[in-house]
Every structure is written in structure tokens, then in C-alpha cells.
């Protein structure tokens, strides 16, 4: 059962029309219709509201196979993780600050087949969040395959010049943004992975 199938079923069980649901969520009726036919996907804040309204977990909404057809970390290589996320075009990085979750969209991820790496700016809050509490989770959703990846682990500042050069060469935008006087603000984090799930 897809996410769209579940949304339609839960909405009907509640006796709510697509129009009423669109009013509750502050979106168009066409948006609700596209979600239910799996043409598009609800944004994170809408998923949270839907899970509360329908009294179910976000995991239930997202997991298309209610039998739990997940691949564990032993089935997925580091390179596979990187390819999956790059095909999605973006990922969300969840950090914690002062025991409160913070979720941010990211676009750049790199793999040298041994580890995953992300880049950020030392002047941004995400940098201080990762230094204070290295526990992170990454999630990305592929609209074409309708599959999710979730990676849980710890972020560790990477000091290798080689890794930095490889990532900068992989993402020319980094080279443009961090050149000359601003180069000192670029920081690469290595992800020490505890768990990978693809579903």
C-alpha cells in the first residue's frame, strides 16, 4: 500500500472530503488529490499534521510495505547510500540543540566508498549543533521510486585535505562559495553510521 493509498483510506475512514482536508491543511484540493494518487508528496510539516489528524505515525504513512520490507545496514553499501540520496537531489539532516530537534534540507553529500561526508559553513548554526551534539539522522525520499532512506549516526569533523579536495571537486559550487578569505569557513563532516534503513 502506497502513501497515497493510506492517505485516501484514512481520510475516508474519518469521513473527510478532499476539500475539507485541504482546508484543514491550508493547501489546494488538487494537492490532496495529487498526494492520494502518488503524483506528489506532502511536505514535512503537512506529514506531521496528517499523522496527528489520522492518529498514526509518520513511519506508517511513509512505509509503503506494511509488512516492513526494509533493507538493513548490512544490505546497503556506503556508495549505494550516496547514490540513492544524490538521485533524490536533496536530503534532510536532523540535529539536536538544547534537547530540541532541528531539521534542515541539504544538497551535497559525498562518498569515498568508505564513508559519507557532508559540507557546511562554520558560521552556520548547523556547525555548532554538530560540534555540541554529533548525533544525527539523514532522511531522503525518491519521488520516482517512492522509497526512503534513513541513516542514523554521528558526525565527526574531517581533517583530511584529500577528502576536502575530492568533495570540492565533486561540487564546484563549494569551490565558488569557499575561495580566498572564506575558505577557512568550509568544514567537512564524516558520518559514522550506526544504522541504515531503506524502505
C-alpha positions in Angstrom: 0.0 0.0 0.0 1.5 3.4 -1.1 1.5 6.5 1.0 -1.2 7.9 -1.3 -3.4 4.8 -0.7 -3.0 5.2 3.0 -3.9 8.9 3.0 -7.1 8.2 0.9 -8.1 5.3 3.2 -7.5 7.2 6.4 -9.3 10.3 5.1 -12.3 8.2 4.1 -12.4 6.4 7.5 -12.6 9.9 9.1 -15.4 10.9 6.8 -13.4 13.8 5.5 -13.6 15.0 1.9 -10.5 16.0 -0.1 -11.8 19.6 0.0 -12.2 19.6 3.8 -8.8 18.1 4.3 -7.3 20.7 2.0 -8.9 23.4 4.2 -7.5 21.8 7.4 -4.0 21.7 6.0 -4.1 25.0 4.1 -3.4 23.5 0.7 -5.4 23.2 -2.5 -7.8 20.3 -3.1 -5.6 19.4 -6.1 -2.6 19.0 -3.8 -4.6 16.4 -1.7 -5.6 14.6 -4.9 -2.0 14.5 -6.1 -0.9 13.1 -2.8 -3.5 10.4 -2.9 -2.6 9.4 -6.4 1.1 9.4 -5.6 1.9 12.1 -8.1 3.4 14.4 -5.5 4.3 14.1 -1.8 3.3 16.1 1.3 5.9 18.4 2.8 7.3 17.5 6.2 5.0 19.9 8.1 2.0 18.5 6.3 3.1 14.9 7.2 3.2 15.9 10.9 -0.3 17.4 10.7 -1.6 14.3 8.8 -0.2 11.9 11.4 -1.9 13.9 14.2 -5.2 14.1 12.3 -5.3 10.5 11.4 -3.7 9.3 14.7 -0.9 7.3 13.1 2.8 7.5 13.0 4.7 9.3 10.2 6.6 6.0 9.7 3.2 4.3 9.0 2.4 6.9 6.3 5.8 6.7 4.7 6.4 2.9 4.8 4.7 1.6 1.7 5.0 -2.0 2.7 3.1 -2.5 6.0 4.9 -5.9 6.3 8.1 -4.0 6.9 10.0 -4.6 3.7 13.2 -2.8 4.9 16.8 -3.3 3.9 19.1 -3.2 6.9 22.6 -1.6 7.0 24.2 -5.0 6.2 22.4 -4.9 2.8 23.3 -1.4 1.7 26.8 -0.1 0.9 28.0 3.4 1.7 28.2 4.1 -2.1 24.6 2.9 -2.5 23.5 5.3 0.2 25.3 8.2 -1.6 23.8 7.3 -5.0 20.3 6.9 -3.5 20.5 10.4 -1.9 22.0 12.0 -5.0 19.2 10.6 -7.2 16.7 12.3 -4.8 18.5 15.6 -5.2 18.4 16.5 -1.6 18.3 15.1 1.9 17.2 16.3 5.4 19.7 16.4 8.2 18.2 16.2 11.7 20.4 17.6 14.5 19.6 18.3 18.2 20.2 21.6 20.1 19.3 22.1 23.7 17.3 18.8 23.5 15.2 20.2 20.7 15.2 18.7 17.2 16.3 20.7 14.2 15.7 19.6 10.6 17.4 21.2 7.6 17.5 20.5 3.9 20.9 19.7 2.4 22.0 19.1 -1.1 25.6 17.9 -1.0 26.8 14.5 0.0 30.0 12.7 -0.9 31.2 9.1 -0.6 34.7 7.7 -1.0 33.2 4.1 -0.7 34.4 4.0 2.9 32.3 6.8 4.5 29.7 9.5 3.8 30.7 13.2 4.1 28.7 16.4 4.2 29.9 20.0 4.0 28.7 23.1 5.9 29.8 26.5 6.9 31.4 27.2 10.3 29.4 30.3 10.6 26.1 28.4 10.5 24.1 27.0 13.4 24.3 23.5 12.0 28.0 23.6 12.6 27.7 24.4 16.3 24.8 21.9 16.6 27.1 19.1 15.3 30.0 20.1 17.5 27.8 20.2 20.6 25.9 17.0 19.8 27.2 14.9 17.0 24.1 12.6 16.9 22.4 13.0 13.5 19.9 11.4 11.2 19.6 11.8 7.5 16.5 11.1 5.5 15.7 11.3 1.8 12.8 10.4 -0.3 12.9 9.4 -4.0 9.7 10.5 -5.7 10.3 8.3 -8.7 10.9 5.0 -6.9 8.8 6.0 -3.8 11.5 4.8 -1.5 13.0 6.3 1.6 16.5 6.1 3.1 17.2 6.8 6.7 20.7 6.9 8.1 21.4 7.3 11.8 24.9 8.0 13.3 27.4 10.6 14.5 29.1 13.4 12.7 32.8 14.0 13.1 34.8 16.9 11.7 37.0 15.6 8.9 40.6 17.0 8.8 41.8 15.2 5.6 42.8 17.7 2.9 42.3 14.9 0.4 38.7 14.4 1.3 38.1 18.1 1.3 39.6 18.4 -2.2 37.6 15.5 -3.5 34.4 16.9 -2.2 35.1 20.4 -3.6 36.0 18.9 -7.0 32.7 16.9 -6.9 30.7 20.1 -6.1 32.1 23.1 -7.9 29.6 25.3 -6.0 31.7 24.7 -2.9 34.8 25.9 -4.7 32.9 29.1 -5.7 31.5 29.7 -2.3 34.6 29.0 -0.3 37.5 30.6 -2.0 40.1 33.1 -0.8 39.2 34.5 2.6 36.1 32.4 3.0 37.9 29.0 2.5 38.6 28.8 6.3 34.8 28.6 6.9 34.3 25.3 4.9 34.1 22.3 7.2 33.6 18.7 6.1 31.9 16.2 8.5 32.3 12.5 8.2 29.3 10.4 9.1 30.0 7.5 11.4 27.0 5.3 10.6 25.1 3.3 13.2 22.1 2.2 11.1 20.9 2.4 7.6 17.3 1.6 6.5 15.9 1.7 3.0 12.2 1.2 2.7 
